[in-house]
């Protein structure tokens, strides 16, 4: 029996964000006719950057502060095929804040059917680009993240 999907209720939270919407083209598909794994990953990656911006971690903030976000752990689940012509949306949610790491869930749905196609849980660290080490989120960013976090997601 498969474990419960941690992203199943993603659109029920007020902190949820639409972070990606797009159409699958034929060249995104593999030889069996569905979205290739590389293109699932690229869509989730685009969603991450939009989500980071919603949290205050914009590209300009990262450049100006010599900071970057780095994935440290990722779990993807492929649940339904996505084919050429399908429009998909990714909704993202912050689920945990630690001093230097955030964990977020991302759910890809087929716009026509409403079915969940894929889910991702990812942990990302804020990295000091000069020292190349994880660093604590500044208070201003942490305050913004706390506004979007379900109450059970705060960790030391």
N, C-alpha and C positions, 0 to 999 in steps of 0.2 A: 504494500500500500504506500502510495506517495505521501510525503509529509505535507502538512497544510501549507498553502501558499502564503508567505508573509505579506504579499502585496495585494491580496484578494480584495480588500476593502479600500483601496487607495483613494478613490474619488470621494470618499465620505468625510474627509477631514478638511476643515477650513484653511489649513496651511498648504493644501495641495496646489500644485502649479502645473499648467499646461506648458511644457518645455520643448515640445517638438510636434510638428504636423507636416506630413508630406505624402507624396504619391510614389509608389514603387514602380519603377520602369523596368522594361524587359532586361536591360543590361545589368540590373541589380540581381537578377535571378541566376540560379545555377542550372546544371544540366538536367535536374529533375523538375524544374519549373517553379521553384519557390525561392523566396528571398534568401540569398546566400548569407551565411553566418557573418562574413566580414561586413555586410551591409546592415545587419542587425546591430552589430557592435558600433558601426559608425553613427547610426541614428541615436543610439544611447549616448555616445560620446557628445554629439551635438546637444542633446538634452542636458547633459551634465553642465556644459558651459553656460547654457541659458539659466539653469538652476543656480549655479554659482553666482551669476550676475544678480539674480533675485535676492540672494543672501547678502549682497554688498561686495562680493568678491569679483568685481568687474575686471575685464582685461586691463583697463587703464589703472585701476587700483593696484592690481598685481604688478604691472610694470613700474608704476611710481614707487612702490614699496619693496621692490626686488623680492617678490613672493610668487609662488606658484602652487598649484594644486597637483598632487600626485596620487594616483590610485595605489592602494596598498593591499586590497583584497576585493575580489569581484565574484559574484555568483549569478550566472544567467540561466534562465529556464525557458525553453522553447516549447510552447503549448499548442499553438495552432499555426498551420501554414499561412504564409502571406504570399500573394501572387502579384504578377504585373497588373497594374491598374488599381490595386487596392490603395486606399488612403488610410494612413495610420496616424494615431495621435499617441504621444507619450505624456503621461502625467507623473509628476515627481513629488516626493514627500521627504522631508527631513525626519529621521527616526531616532537619531542619537547624536549628542554632542559630547565630545571629550575635550580635554585641554588643547590637543593638537590635531584631532581627527574628527571628521563627521561621517555618519553613516546615513545613506539615503536609499529609498526604494524608488524604482521607476517601472511603470507599467505601460506596455504598448498594447493598444486596442485597435481593432479593425473598425473604422468609422461606420461602414455599412452594416456590419452585423452586431457591433457592440462587444464581440468576443475578445477576451484577453488573448493576445498572440504570444507575448513573451514578457517575462519579468526579470528585473535585475535588482540585486542589492549590492551596493558598493561602499567601501570605506575609503575615504580620501584624506590625506594629510596636507596641512599647510606647510610648505617648505620654504625655508630661507634660501634664496638662490645663490647667496655668497658662501654660506657655510655648507650648503647641500644637506641640511638636516631639518627635521620637522621642528616647527616652532608653534608657540601658542597663538590662538586667534586673538586679535586685539579686542578690547572691550566693546568698541563700537560695532564690530561685526558680530561678536557673540550676542550682544543685545538684540540685534536684528534677527539672528537665528533663533533666539529664545522665543520671539514672537510667533514663529512658525512651527514650533516644536510641540508635539503632544506632551502632556505633563510627565509621562513615564519615560521619556527619552533622555533625561539629563544624567550624565555620568561624570565622575571626577576625572 
